[in-house]
Amino acid sequence: MRRFFVVLRKELKEMLTWQTLIPILLVVVIYSFLGRVINQEQKKQAAPQALVVVDLDHSQISEMLAGILTKANFKVTTYTEGVVGDIVRKVASEKGAAVLVIPQGFEAGINARKPQTVQTYTILRSFSLLGMQGTFKLDAALTAMNDAIGDMYIKTGAPGLDPAVVKHVISAQSFVTVGTTSAEGDPQALVSVVMQQTMVIPIVLTLVIILASQMIAASIAGEKENKTLETLLSTPVARGALVTAKMMASGIVALISAAAYMVGMKSYMGSLIGTSSGTSTTVGQAIQKLGLILDLRGYVLLGLSVFAGIMVALSIAVILGAFAEDLKSVQILITPLMMMVLLPYLMTMFIDINTTSPVLKWFIYAIPFSHPFLAAQFIFAHNFAMVVAGIVYQFALFLVLATVAARIFSTDRILTMKLNTARRGSGLGGWTLVREGISLRIRRK
Amino acid sequence: MEKALVVENLKKSYGKFEALHGISFEVAPGEIFALIGPNGAGKTTALRIVATILQPTSGTAQVYGMDVQKDAARIREIISYLPEEAGAYKNLTGLGYLTFMAELFASDPATQREYVQRASDITGLGERLRDKIGTYSKGMTRKLLLSRAVMTRPKLAIIDEPTSGLDVVAAIDIRESIRRAAADGMAVLLSSHNMLEIEYLSDRVAVIDKGTIHDVGTPQGLKEKYGKANLEEVFVQVVRQ
């Protein structure tokens, strides 16, 4: 046990260098910066938008509409005379965003109950996502005006009728049902809040698995390349302790990096999700009633699933790392593992596991990393049996893989297995996995 | 007296390729025994088997009566192995590396300090031991690794190509260190394709080529037996026969 900690300390010293820490810190800084910038832009967008109204009608209705637009959160400046083209050019030169022209004869047309047209000028300056958002607010202006005129028609045409009733005579009282429980609440708002609880898990898990696997495989390959592995294997450290110390060290470093990423990403993601979807009281109550909040049991199950996923990844990485002869070959060797993580990550995001075809379903279940991604979904759906089954499957797979890894380290396979990237005499390019003459040839296309 | 190392009919195959065809030799305590031969002769394979990191296909190797396969863990407590052109952890300082290795062998802090002190004295690197190994020259790294290999006073040191790629001064320093350690009773099994070095360093040599030991004797004895002036000529003669 003492020797295990000696090796663990050495591994951590080797892995936690400025070369590994600086990129992590940079990511934190960049994401925090991005988050702040996006936040500021959003605040800018939320502020009342300047709108220039060119009122060529000079009527009661056109004046009323200007008032309506002010209520609809527009900062209205009204021009009552001038040539439209000149005004638009002037507004553009003063960095204005939009111009709305109410034509002459507008009121007369409205009173005659004939459809009217207003002209809108959108001044495009930026083609960024947030920059474009402002331009679409003109739709809101049009809706506000239509509502006001519509209300006016109802009031004059059918006195005594409430325009609000006429326009929205049916409204929905929404209920959401999970399992056998129903609760009142808007399904979209509910789903959005529930997703926010667990949306970071797949990102963190993917990061941890990829980072930890790369680190442990690189650590083994680096020791092989430097021949420090041979020295280490001839010392009195138990081989099992050697493998475990390496796995634990890369796990710790990966968790540190994941935590650092999360700090940066929290600000970034927070700005992307927006503050608009804040939990309202009804949604909060519905979530409580439906049990869509992670309780202790939920967290324990989710934690176990994530932990098992990381352990499986580490044991696969140890085996793949054992094939590497040098640091260069690590990247090639680790690619299948990355695919195994990214595939279920994307699939569980876009596919409903409950309704997909049986073949695809079992394919997803067979990939050990699908289970941590699916765990939260199953927990919210109160399908605990599936979560437990996933955890059991992952641990069973981990035991098998860890046994293989330990076997590789306790025999001379750790030194004799290798990935041979050299071209063979046959003239076919490819990679060959060699283990004491037994070759498995992978053709390179 | 118990032999430090007894190798009997040792064979090792990598797939269809047989690297060792059944070699046998013995090393006494305090003796420096060398395997000499060209690249690919099987020297490193033999050393790795004795160092318990490769398993023989057949035959036996016993270190102080312990079998390399059955008693590997116990053997690792009393041997040290220095691979050819080995590196060290570049992010550690020289002192950090010695401390790490001492911690793996020593059971208490006092012994550990004693190991580090002994190694520091042997390296002759002085204050440079506080610098990262990444900044060391090849010679400095080799001195560090050799001092690491002898600091625990192992009963058997296995050293692969002790001076390969080193300049003359560094090579002489390393050879002196090996000699001094052997004078203290440590048995040494080394390999080299530098026959002049072996002639200076070893008590006995085995001439190995293509996985077979062709002859064993003292450098002087072999030179007399084949009527040659140096070991290089002896080697050519033995291999041709």
Interface residues (C-beta under 8 A of the other chain):
Chain A: R2 R3 V6 V7 R9 K10 K13 E14 T17 E225 N226 K227 T228 E230 T231 L233 S234 T235 P236 V237 A238 T411 D412 L415 T416 E436 G437 I438
Chain B: S13 Y14 G15 K16 F17 R48 A51 T52 I53 L54 Q55 A73 R76 E77 I79 S80 Y81 L82 P83 E84 E85 A86 G87 A88 Y89 K90 N91 L92 G96 F100 M101 E103 L104 F105 L145 I158
